[in-house]
Amino acid sequence: MKRLKTWTKKTVGYFEGLISIFVNLLLFGAKLWVGVLFNSIAMIADAWHSLSDSLTSIDEIKNLVLEASDKISDIHHFHFHKYGDHSGLTFHIREVSNMHVKKAHEIANTIEQKIKAVYGFETTIHIEPD
C-alpha cells in the first residue's frame, strides 16, 4: 500500500495508456481473426478501429515531440520497454540537416524531459540526420 501512495497522476496515466495500447492490440488481433474466420466485414472493420485507438496514444507522443522543436522532420521506430519497476521508451527522430551535434542533443534532452514530465517514463532518443 505504501508504494501506491507514491504514485502520481502522471504515473497512473502512463500505465493507463500502456494498458490501453496493449488491450487494443489484443482486440485488433482477436476481432480480425474472428472477422476473417466468419467472413464478417463488420468485424474486420471493427478490428481496424481498435488498432486505430492504440495508434492514437503514439500520435499524442508524436505531437508532444513536434511541439518541442520545429527542427524535427520525422519521428519513427517506437519501442516501449518494461524492466521490472523501470519503464522506458526509445524512438528515432530525424532533424534538419547541418544542425550542430550539441544543438541536436539539447533538443533531444528537452524532449526526453517533457515526456518524463507528462508520461512518467525514461526516454532515449536516437538522432538521425535529415
HELIX and SHEET records of a PDB file:
HELIX    1   1 LYS A    2  LYS A    5  1                                   4    
HELIX    2   2 LYS A    9  LEU A   37  1                                  29    
HELIX    3   3 ILE A   41  ALA A   68  1                                  28    
HELIX    4   4 VAL A  101  TYR A  119  1                                  19    
SHEET    1   A 3 ILE A  72  TYR A  83  0                                        
SHEET    2   A 3 HIS A  86  GLU A  95 -1                                        
SHEET    3   A 3 GLU A 122  PRO A 129  1                                        
END                                                                             
